Amino acid sequence: MYSLTGRLNTIAFNTLMFLAALSALNFLSCYPFSFLGGYDSRKPLITQPLEVRYFDTFVADKYYNEDAMSFTFDFEADLTPLFNWNTNLVFAYITCEYTTGKSKFNRVTIWDQRVMRDGEHKAR
């Protein structure tokens, strides 16, 4: 009837086709199609824009050639649209970009926060 290698080939082919179909369904469930709640509809909602309240201190250290600043700001965003069935954690951050005489492009992270699926989906 059928040889052993023919049967193993049939089993392997059917298994791989089943895994390929599941992979395609997984891809389509997360890919930002417009009819599945596309990328534009999954942007975080900024409820309170970034506003610097006051500057606390500024330190310029000439020995290490670095600067440090401490300031207080208000910011609030609703990150609920970023979560889907496959998202457990969102790492949100705010960066500041500036230029100096020594470097054309500098980027500093001024705030970061991990937002878990189980907790509140607001970044403050």
N, CA, C and O atoms as a GROMACS GRO file, in nm:
protein
  496
    1MET      N    1   0.083  -0.118   0.000
    1MET     CA    2   0.000   0.000   0.000
    1MET      C    3   0.089   0.125   0.000
    1MET      O    4   0.132   0.168  -0.107
    2TYR      N    5   0.118   0.185   0.117
    2TYR     CA    6   0.204   0.301   0.127
    2TYR      C    7   0.328   0.263   0.206
    2TYR      O    8   0.323   0.183   0.299
    3SER      N    9   0.437   0.323   0.167
    3SER     CA   10   0.561   0.294   0.239
    3SER      C   11   0.568   0.380   0.365
    3SER      O   12   0.491   0.475   0.380
    4LEU      N   13   0.659   0.347   0.453
    4LEU     CA   14   0.677   0.421   0.578
    4LEU      C   15   0.720   0.565   0.551
    4LEU      O   16   0.672   0.656   0.618
    5THR      N   17   0.808   0.587   0.456
    5THR     CA   18   0.853   0.724   0.427
    5THR      C   19   0.741   0.807   0.367
    5THR      O   20   0.733   0.928   0.393
    6GLY      N   21   0.654   0.745   0.287
    6GLY     CA   22   0.539   0.817   0.232
    6GLY      C   23   0.444   0.862   0.341
    6GLY      O   24   0.392   0.974   0.337
    7ARG      N   25   0.420   0.775   0.439
    7ARG     CA   26   0.332   0.810   0.551
    7ARG      C   27   0.394   0.920   0.637
    7ARG      O   28   0.323   1.013   0.677
    8LEU      N   29   0.525   0.912   0.666
    8LEU     CA   30   0.593   1.016   0.744
    8LEU      C   31   0.590   1.150   0.670
    8LEU      O   32   0.574   1.256   0.730
    9ASN      N   33   0.605   1.143   0.537
    9ASN     CA   34   0.599   1.265   0.456
    9ASN      C   35   0.460   1.328   0.465
    9ASN      O   36   0.449   1.450   0.477
   10THR      N   37   0.356   1.248   0.460
   10THR     CA   38   0.219   1.300   0.470
   10THR      C   39   0.193   1.362   0.607
   10THR      O   40   0.133   1.468   0.616
   11ILE      N   41   0.238   1.296   0.710
   11ILE     CA   42   0.220   1.349   0.847
   11ILE      C   43   0.297   1.481   0.864
   11ILE      O   44   0.243   1.577   0.918
   12ALA      N   45   0.421   1.485   0.818
   12ALA     CA   46   0.501   1.606   0.831
   12ALA      C   47   0.439   1.721   0.750
   12ALA      O   48   0.434   1.834   0.798
   13PHE      N   49   0.392   1.692   0.627
   13PHE     CA   50   0.332   1.796   0.544
   13PHE      C   51   0.205   1.852   0.609
   13PHE      O   52   0.186   1.973   0.614
   14ASN      N   53   0.120   1.765   0.656
   14ASN     CA   54  -0.005   1.812   0.719
   14ASN      C   55   0.022   1.890   0.847
   14ASN      O   56  -0.046   1.989   0.874
   15THR      N   57   0.120   1.848   0.924
   15THR     CA   58   0.156   1.920   1.047
   15THR      C   59   0.208   2.060   1.014
   15THR      O   60   0.168   2.157   1.076
   16LEU      N   61   0.297   2.069   0.915
   16LEU     CA   62   0.352   2.199   0.878
   16LEU      C   63   0.245   2.290   0.818
   16LEU      O   64   0.248   2.411   0.841
   17MET      N   65   0.153   2.237   0.741
   17MET     CA   66   0.045   2.319   0.686
   17MET      C   67  -0.048   2.372   0.796
   17MET      O   68  -0.093   2.486   0.791
   18PHE      N   69  -0.074   2.288   0.896
   18PHE     CA   70  -0.156   2.331   1.009
   18PHE      C   71  -0.085   2.442   1.087
   18PHE      O   72  -0.149   2.541   1.124
   19LEU      N   73   0.046   2.428   1.111
   19LEU     CA   74   0.121   2.532   1.182
   19LEU      C   75   0.129   2.661   1.099
   19LEU      O   76   0.125   2.770   1.155
   20ALA      N   77   0.140   2.648   0.967
   20ALA     CA   78   0.143   2.767   0.880
   20ALA      C   79   0.009   2.840   0.886
   20ALA      O   80   0.005   2.962   0.890
   21ALA      N   81  -0.101   2.765   0.886
   21ALA     CA   82  -0.234   2.829   0.895
   21ALA      C   83  -0.251   2.900   1.028
   21ALA      O   84  -0.304   3.011   1.032
   22LEU      N   85  -0.207   2.837   1.138
   22LEU     CA   86  -0.216   2.902   1.269
   22LEU      C   87  -0.127   3.026   1.275
   22LEU      O   88  -0.165   3.127   1.335
   23SER      N   89  -0.009   3.020   1.214
   23SER     CA   90   0.080   3.136   1.211
   23SER      C   91   0.017   3.251   1.133
   23SER      O   92   0.028   3.367   1.174
   24ALA      N   93  -0.048   3.220   1.022
   24ALA     CA   94  -0.114   3.324   0.943
   24ALA      C   95  -0.228   3.388   1.021
   24ALA      O   96  -0.245   3.510   1.016
   25LEU      N   97  -0.305   3.308   1.093
   25LEU     CA   98  -0.413   3.364   1.175
   25LEU      C   99  -0.358   3.451   1.287
   25LEU      O  100  -0.416   3.555   1.318
   26ASN      N  101  -0.248   3.410   1.348
   26ASN     CA  102  -0.185   3.490   1.452
   26ASN      C  103  -0.135   3.622   1.396
   26ASN      O  104  -0.152   3.726   1.459
   27PHE      N  105  -0.075   3.618   1.278
   27PHE     CA  106  -0.026   3.740   1.214
   27PHE      C  107  -0.142   3.834   1.183
   27PHE      O  108  -0.132   3.954   1.209
   28LEU      N  109  -0.250   3.782   1.129
   28LEU     CA  110  -0.363   3.866   1.094
   28LEU      C  111  -0.433   3.924   1.216
   28LEU      O  112  -0.494   4.030   1.206
   29SER      N  113  -0.426   3.857   1.329
   29SER     CA  114  -0.491   3.909   1.448
   29SER      C  115  -0.416   4.027   1.509
   29SER      O  116  -0.476   4.107   1.580
   30CYS      N  117  -0.287   4.041   1.482
   30CYS     CA  118  -0.208   4.150   1.539
   30CYS      C  119  -0.170   4.255   1.437
   30CYS      O  120  -0.133   4.366   1.476
   31TYR      N  121  -0.177   4.225   1.310
   31TYR     CA  122  -0.134   4.320   1.208
   31TYR      C  123  -0.234   4.436   1.201
   31TYR      O  124  -0.354   4.414   1.211
   32PRO      N  125  -0.184   4.557   1.184
   32PRO     CA  126  -0.273   4.674   1.189
   32PRO      C  127  -0.354   4.697   1.061
   32PRO      O  128  -0.327   4.792   0.988
   33PHE      N  129  -0.450   4.613   1.033
   33PHE     CA  130  -0.541   4.636   0.922
   33PHE      C  131  -0.647   4.736   0.966
   33PHE      O  132  -0.685   4.740   1.083
   34SER      N  133  -0.695   4.816   0.873
   34SER     CA  134  -0.793   4.917   0.908
   34SER      C  135  -0.926   4.853   0.951
   34SER      O  136  -0.994   4.906   1.038
   35PHE      N  137  -0.962   4.739   0.891
   35PHE     CA  138  -1.089   4.677   0.928
   35PHE      C  139  -1.078   4.597   1.058
   35PHE      O  140  -1.180   4.552   1.111
   36LEU      N  141  -0.957   4.577   1.110
   36LEU     CA  142  -0.940   4.509   1.238
   36LEU      C  143  -0.903   4.606   1.350
   36LEU      O  144  -0.851   4.564   1.454
   37GLY      N  145  -0.929   4.733   1.331
   37GLY     CA  146  -0.886   4.832   1.430
   37GLY      C  147  -0.743   4.868   1.399
   37GLY      O  148  -0.652   4.836   1.476
   38GLY      N  149  -0.722   4.936   1.286
   38GLY     CA  150  -0.589   4.961   1.233
   38GLY      C  151  -0.500   5.045   1.321
   38GLY      O  152  -0.537   5.083   1.432
   39TYR      N  153  -0.382   5.073   1.268
   39TYR     CA  154  -0.279   5.144   1.342
   39TYR      C  155  -0.325   5.283   1.384
   39TYR      O  156  -0.296   5.327   1.496
   40ASP      N  157  -0.398   5.352   1.298
   40ASP     CA  158  -0.442   5.488   1.332
   40ASP      C  159  -0.538   5.490   1.449
   40ASP      O  160  -0.541   5.586   1.525
   41SER      N  161  -0.618   5.384   1.464
   41SER     CA  162  -0.713   5.381   1.573
   41SER      C  163  -0.650   5.334   1.704
   41SER      O  164  -0.714   5.339   1.809
   42ARG      N  165  -0.523   5.288   1.699
   42ARG     CA  166  -0.458   5.237   1.819
   42ARG      C  167  -0.352   5.332   1.872
   42ARG      O  168  -0.258   5.288   1.938
   43LYS      N  169  -0.365   5.461   1.845
   43LYS     CA  170  -0.271   5.558   1.900
   43LYS      C  171  -0.312   5.593   2.043
   43LYS      O  172  -0.431   5.597   2.074
   44PRO      N  173  -0.214   5.618   2.130
   44PRO     CA  174  -0.250   5.658   2.267
   44PRO      C  175  -0.317   5.795   2.267
   44PRO      O  176  -0.285   5.881   2.186
   45LEU      N  177  -0.410   5.813   2.358
   45LEU     CA  178  -0.484   5.938   2.368
   45LEU      C  179  -0.418   6.027   2.474
   45LEU      O  180  -0.417   5.992   2.592
   46ILE      N  181  -0.365   6.140   2.432
   46ILE     CA  182  -0.301   6.232   2.526
   46ILE      C  183  -0.410   6.320   2.586
   46ILE      O  184  -0.466   6.406   2.518
   47THR      N  185  -0.439   6.298   2.712
   47THR     CA  186  -0.546   6.372   2.778
   47THR      C  187  -0.497   6.502   2.838
   47THR      O  188  -0.574   6.597   2.852
   48GLN      N  189  -0.368   6.509   2.874
   48GLN     CA  190  -0.309   6.633   2.925
   48GLN      C  191  -0.171   6.646   2.863
   48GLN      O  192  -0.083   6.565   2.893
   49PRO      N  193  -0.148   6.747   2.777
   49PRO     CA  194  -0.018   6.759   2.713
   49PRO      C  195   0.093   6.791   2.813
   49PRO      O  196   0.067   6.835   2.926
   50LEU      N  197   0.216   6.768   2.770
   50LEU     CA  198   0.333   6.789   2.855
   50LEU      C  199   0.347   6.937   2.889
   50LEU      O  200   0.351   7.022   2.800
   51GLU      N  201   0.353   6.965   3.019
   51GLU     CA  202   0.366   7.103   3.066
   51GLU      C  203   0.466   7.104   3.181
   51GLU      O  204   0.446   7.038   3.283
   52VAL      N  205   0.576   7.179   3.163
   52VAL     CA  206   0.678   7.189   3.267
   52VAL      C  207   0.629   7.284   3.374
   52VAL      O  208   0.595   7.399   3.345
   53ARG      N  209   0.624   7.235   3.499
   53ARG     CA  210   0.576   7.318   3.611
   53ARG      C  211   0.685   7.413   3.660
   53ARG      O  212   0.665   7.535   3.662
   54TYR      N  213   0.799   7.359   3.700
   54TYR     CA  214   0.909   7.443   3.744
   54TYR      C  215   1.039   7.364   3.741
   54TYR      O  216   1.040   7.241   3.745
   55PHE      N  217   1.150   7.438   3.733
   55PHE     CA  218   1.283   7.378   3.733
   55PHE      C  219   1.338   7.382   3.875
   55PHE      O  220   1.341   7.487   3.938
   56ASP      N  221   1.381   7.266   3.924
   56ASP     CA  222   1.433   7.259   4.061
   56ASP      C  223   1.579   7.300   4.067
   56ASP      O  224   1.614   7.399   4.130
   57THR      N  225   1.666   7.223   4.000
   57THR     CA  226   1.809   7.250   4.006
   57THR      C  227   1.873   7.224   3.871
   57THR      O  228   1.822   7.148   3.789
   58PHE      N  229   1.986   7.291   3.850
   58PHE     CA  230   2.069   7.265   3.733
   58PHE      C  231   2.213   7.258   3.780
   58PHE      O  232   2.261   7.351   3.846
   59VAL      N  233   2.282   7.151   3.748
   59VAL     CA  234   2.419   7.131   3.792
   59VAL      C  235   2.506   7.109   3.668
   59VAL      O  236   2.476   7.022   3.586
   60ALA      N  237   2.613   7.188   3.656
   60ALA     CA  238   2.708   7.170   3.547
   60ALA      C  239   2.840   7.124   3.609
   60ALA      O  240   2.908   7.202   3.676
   61ASP      N  241   2.876   7.000   3.586
   61ASP     CA  242   2.998   6.942   3.642
   61ASP      C  243   3.108   6.948   3.536
   61ASP      O  244   3.100   6.879   3.435
   62LYS      N  245   3.209   7.030   3.560
   62LYS     CA  246   3.318   7.046   3.462
   62LYS      C  247   3.417   6.930   3.469
   62LYS      O  248   3.484   6.902   3.370
   63TYR      N  249   3.428   6.863   3.583
   63TYR     CA  250   3.524   6.753   3.597
   63TYR      C  251   3.483   6.634   3.510
   63TYR      O  252   3.566   6.578   3.438
   64TYR      N  253   3.356   6.596   3.514
   64TYR     CA  254   3.306   6.485   3.434
   64TYR      C  255   3.249   6.532   3.299
   64TYR      O  256   3.211   6.449   3.216
   65ASN      N  257   3.242   6.662   3.277
   65ASN     CA  258   3.189   6.721   3.155
   65ASN      C  259   3.045   6.675   3.130
   65ASN      O  260   3.012   6.625   3.022
   66GLU      N  261   2.962   6.692   3.231
   66GLU     CA  262   2.821   6.654   3.218
   66GLU      C  263   2.733   6.756   3.290
   66GLU      O  264   2.779   6.829   3.378
   67ASP      N  265   2.609   6.758   3.252
   67ASP     CA  266   2.510   6.846   3.312
   67ASP      C  267   2.396   6.762   3.369
   67ASP      O  268   2.369   6.652   3.320
   68ALA      N  269   2.332   6.814   3.471
   68ALA     CA  270   2.216   6.747   3.530
   68ALA      C  271   2.110   6.851   3.563
   68ALA      O  272   2.140   6.960   3.611
   69MET      N  273   1.986   6.815   3.536
   69MET     CA  274   1.876   6.906   3.562
   69MET      C  275   1.762   6.830   3.628
   69MET      O  276   1.737   6.714   3.596
   70SER      N  277   1.696   6.894   3.720
   70SER     CA  278   1.580   6.837   3.785
   70SER      C  279   1.463   6.933   3.766
   70SER      O  280   1.473   7.051   3.797
   71PHE      N  281   1.353   6.879   3.714
   71PHE     CA  282   1.236   6.962   3.692
   71PHE      C  283   1.111   6.878   3.712
   71PHE      O  284   1.116   6.755   3.712
   72THR      N  285   0.999   6.946   3.728
   72THR     CA  286   0.870   6.881   3.750
   72THR      C  287   0.779   6.915   3.633
   72THR      O  288   0.771   7.029   3.589
   73PHE      N  289   0.709   6.811   3.584
   73PHE     CA  290   0.616   6.834   3.473
   73PHE      C  291   0.491   6.751   3.493
   73PHE      O  292   0.490   6.653   3.568
   74ASP      N  293   0.385   6.793   3.424
   74ASP     CA  294   0.258   6.721   3.425
   74ASP      C  295   0.234   6.665   3.286
   74ASP      O  296   0.257   6.731   3.185
   75PHE      N  297   0.187   6.540   3.283
   75PHE     CA  298   0.157   6.473   3.157
   75PHE      C  299   0.063   6.358   3.187
   75PHE      O  300   0.078   6.289   3.288
   76GLU      N  301  -0.034   6.337   3.100
   76GLU     CA  302  -0.124   6.224   3.117
   76GLU      C  303  -0.167   6.173   2.981
   76GLU      O  304  -0.203   6.251   2.892
   77ALA      N  305  -0.163   6.040   2.965
   77ALA     CA  306  -0.205   5.977   2.839
   77ALA      C  307  -0.277   5.847   2.871
   77ALA      O  308  -0.242   5.777   2.966
   78ASP      N  309  -0.378   5.816   2.792
   78ASP     CA  310  -0.451   5.691   2.804
   78ASP      C  311  -0.393   5.593   2.704
   78ASP      O  312  -0.403   5.614   2.583
   79LEU      N  313  -0.333   5.485   2.753
   79LEU     CA  314  -0.266   5.387   2.668
   79LEU      C  315  -0.352   5.264   2.640
   79LEU      O  316  -0.301   5.164   2.588
   80THR      N  317  -0.480   5.269   2.672
   80THR     CA  318  -0.569   5.155   2.651
   80THR      C  319  -0.573   5.108   2.506
   80THR      O  320  -0.577   4.987   2.485
   81PRO      N  321  -0.573   5.196   2.404
   81PRO     CA  322  -0.578   5.147   2.266
   81PRO      C  323  -0.456   5.065   2.224
   81PRO      O  324  -0.462   4.993   2.124
   82LEU      N  325  -0.346   5.075   2.296
   82LEU     CA  326  -0.226   5.000   2.259
   82LEU      C  327  -0.234   4.852   2.298
   82LEU      O  328  -0.158   4.771   2.245
   83PHE      N  329  -0.323   4.818   2.388
   83PHE     CA  330  -0.331   4.681   2.436
   83PHE      C  331  -0.426   4.598   2.349
   83PHE      O  332  -0.537   4.641   2.319
   84ASN      N  333  -0.379   4.480   2.309
   84ASN     CA  334  -0.465   4.382   2.244
   84ASN      C  335  -0.449   4.250   2.319
   84ASN      O  336  -0.393   4.249   2.429
   85TRP      N  337  -0.495   4.140   2.263
   85TRP     CA  338  -0.491   4.013   2.334
   85TRP      C  339  -0.348   3.964   2.358
   85TRP      O  340  -0.325   3.880   2.445
   86ASN      N  341  -0.253   4.015   2.281
   86ASN     CA  342  -0.116   3.965   2.289
   86ASN      C  343  -0.021   4.062   2.358
   86ASN      O  344   0.099   4.036   2.363
   87THR      N  345  -0.070   4.172   2.411
   87THR     CA  346   0.016   4.271   2.475
   87THR      C  347   0.004   4.260   2.627
   87THR      O  348  -0.105   4.274   2.682
   88ASN      N  349   0.116   4.234   2.692
   88ASN     CA  350   0.117   4.224   2.838
   88ASN      C  351   0.179   4.347   2.904
   88ASN      O  352   0.149   4.378   3.018
   89LEU      N  353   0.267   4.415   2.831
   89LEU     CA  354   0.343   4.526   2.888
   89LEU      C  355   0.370   4.629   2.780
   89LEU      O  356   0.407   4.594   2.668
   90VAL      N  357   0.352   4.757   2.814
   90VAL     CA  358   0.388   4.867   2.726
   90VAL      C  359   0.491   4.951   2.801
   90VAL      O  360   0.469   4.991   2.915
   91PHE      N  361   0.604   4.976   2.736
   91PHE     CA  362   0.708   5.060   2.794
   91PHE      C  363   0.695   5.198   2.730
   91PHE      O  364   0.728   5.215   2.612
   92ALA      N  365   0.648   5.296   2.806
   92ALA     CA  366   0.627   5.432   2.757
   92ALA      C  367   0.741   5.521   2.806
   92ALA      O  368   0.787   5.508   2.919
   93TYR      N  369   0.785   5.611   2.718
   93TYR     CA  370   0.892   5.703   2.756
   93TYR      C  371   0.877   5.834   2.683
   93TYR      O  372   0.815   5.841   2.576
   94ILE      N  373   0.935   5.940   2.740
   94ILE     CA  374   0.938   6.073   2.680
   94ILE      C  375   1.084   6.112   2.665
   94ILE      O  376   1.162   6.103   2.761
   95THR      N  377   1.121   6.155   2.546
   95THR     CA  378   1.259   6.196   2.521
   95THR      C  379   1.264   6.344   2.486
   95THR      O  380   1.166   6.402   2.439
   96CYS      N  381   1.379   6.402   2.509
   96CYS     CA  382   1.405   6.541   2.475
   96CYS      C  383   1.522   6.542   2.375
   96CYS      O  384   1.626   6.480   2.401
   97GLU      N  385   1.506   6.611   2.263
   97GLU     CA  386   1.610   6.619   2.162
   97GLU      C  387   1.659   6.763   2.152
   97GLU      O  388   1.579   6.857   2.155
   98TYR      N  389   1.792   6.780   2.141
   98TYR     CA  390   1.850   6.913   2.133
   98TYR      C  391   1.982   6.907   2.059
   98TYR      O  392   2.038   6.799   2.039
   99THR      N  393   2.033   7.023   2.018
   99THR     CA  394   2.162   7.032   1.950
   99THR      C  395   2.257   7.117   2.034
   99THR      O  396   2.214   7.205   2.108
  100THR      N  397   2.386   7.088   2.020
  100THR     CA  398   2.490   7.165   2.086
  100THR      C  399   2.600   7.195   1.985
  100THR      O  400   2.594   7.151   1.870
  101GLY      N  401   2.700   7.269   2.029
  101GLY     CA  402   2.813   7.299   1.941
  101GLY      C  403   2.897   7.176   1.910
  101GLY      O  404   2.954   7.166   1.802
  102LYS      N  405   2.905   7.082   2.004
  102LYS     CA  406   2.986   6.962   1.984
  102LYS      C  407   2.912   6.853   1.906
  102LYS      O  408   2.974   6.775   1.835
  103SER      N  409   2.780   6.848   1.920
  103SER     CA  410   2.702   6.742   1.859
  103SER      C  411   2.577   6.799   1.793
  103SER      O  412   2.510   6.886   1.849
  104LYS      N  413   2.546   6.748   1.674
  104LYS     CA  414   2.427   6.797   1.605
  104LYS      C  415   2.298   6.739   1.662
  104LYS      O  416   2.193   6.802   1.657
  105PHE      N  417   2.307   6.618   1.716
  105PHE     CA  418   2.186   6.551   1.763
  105PHE      C  419   2.211   6.486   1.899
  105PHE      O  420   2.300   6.401   1.912
  106ASN      N  421   2.134   6.527   1.999
  106ASN     CA  422   2.141   6.469   2.133
  106ASN      C  423   2.000   6.429   2.173
  106ASN      O  424   1.904   6.500   2.145
  107ARG      N  425   1.989   6.315   2.238
  107ARG     CA  426   1.858   6.268   2.284
  107ARG      C  427   1.873   6.220   2.429
  107ARG      O  428   1.962   6.141   2.461
  108VAL      N  429   1.784   6.270   2.514
  108VAL     CA  430   1.786   6.234   2.656
  108VAL      C  431   1.646   6.187   2.695
  108VAL      O  432   1.546   6.251   2.662
  109THR      N  433   1.639   6.074   2.763
  109THR     CA  434   1.512   6.025   2.815
  109THR      C  435   1.483   6.096   2.946
  109THR      O  436   1.562   6.087   3.041
  110ILE      N  437   1.370   6.167   2.952
  110ILE     CA  438   1.339   6.242   3.073
  110ILE      C  439   1.234   6.172   3.160
  110ILE      O  440   1.216   6.209   3.276
  111TRP      N  441   1.166   6.072   3.104
  111TRP     CA  442   1.064   6.000   3.182
  111TRP      C  443   1.040   5.865   3.117
  111TRP      O  444   1.038   5.855   2.994
  112ASP      N  445   1.021   5.762   3.197
  112ASP     CA  446   0.981   5.632   3.146
  112ASP      C  447   0.896   5.560   3.249
  112ASP      O  448   0.907   5.583   3.369
  113GLN      N  449   0.812   5.472   3.199
  113GLN     CA  450   0.720   5.399   3.287
  113GLN      C  451   0.677   5.270   3.218
  113GLN      O  452   0.655   5.268   3.097
  114ARG      N  453   0.666   5.163   3.295
  114ARG     CA  454   0.610   5.038   3.246
  114ARG      C  455   0.462   5.035   3.280
  114ARG      O  456   0.423   5.060   3.395
  115VAL      N  457   0.379   5.006   3.181
  115VAL     CA  458   0.235   4.998   3.201
  115VAL      C  459   0.194   4.854   3.178
  115VAL      O  460   0.208   4.802   3.067
  116MET      N  461   0.144   4.790   3.282
  116MET     CA  462   0.105   4.650   3.274
  116MET      C  463  -0.039   4.636   3.227
  116MET      O  464  -0.118   4.730   3.240
  117ARG      N  465  -0.071   4.521   3.173
  117ARG     CA  466  -0.208   4.495   3.126
  117ARG      C  467  -0.307   4.494   3.243
  117ARG      O  468  -0.418   4.544   3.229
  118ASP      N  469  -0.267   4.438   3.356
  118ASP     CA  470  -0.358   4.423   3.468
  118ASP      C  471  -0.386   4.554   3.540
  118ASP      O  472  -0.493   4.570   3.599
  119GLY      N  473  -0.294   4.647   3.536
  119GLY     CA  474  -0.309   4.772   3.610
  119GLY      C  475  -0.387   4.876   3.533
  119GLY      O  476  -0.458   4.846   3.437
  120GLU      N  477  -0.372   5.000   3.578
  120GLU     CA  478  -0.438   5.112   3.512
  120GLU      C  479  -0.361   5.146   3.385
  120GLU      O  480  -0.238   5.148   3.387
  121HIS      N  481  -0.430   5.173   3.276
  121HIS     CA  482  -0.366   5.197   3.148
  121HIS      C  483  -0.344   5.346   3.123
  121HIS      O  484  -0.356   5.392   3.010
  122LYS      N  485  -0.311   5.420   3.227
  122LYS     CA  486  -0.284   5.563   3.213
  122LYS      C  487  -0.139   5.587   3.248
  122LYS      O  488  -0.086   5.532   3.344
  123ALA      N  489  -0.076   5.671   3.168
  123ALA     CA  490   0.063   5.714   3.195
  123ALA      C  491   0.058   5.853   3.253
  123ALA      O  492   0.002   5.945   3.193
  124ARG      N  493   0.117   5.869   3.370
  124ARG     CA  494   0.119   6.000   3.438
  124ARG      C  495   0.259   6.034   3.478
  124ARG      O  496   0.282   6.140   3.535
   0.00000   0.00000   0.00000
